[in-house]
Amino acid sequence: MFLDSEKKKELFEKYGKSATDTGSAESQIALFTVRIAHLTEHLKSNHKDYSTERALKMLVGKRRRLLDYLIKVDINRYRAIIKELGIRK
């Protein structure tokens, strides 16, 4: 896979509370964003790969649900993660 444990640990350390914080909404959103970017690049060259397209849609939905949860719980955390990841304009 394109993300080994070291890259994931760095990602969780940057966006989560610590390197082992894999459960917070921010760290999961960051992980999903990296995976979405990777699958999007894959689909640009393999446009008939429908199973990957389905997986991408499911990941986008998961990320959307986590972002909706974060809006309800703490709008400041939502704004911070959106700004850091550059998801919205």
Beta strands, then each sheet from edge to edge (+ up, - down):
end
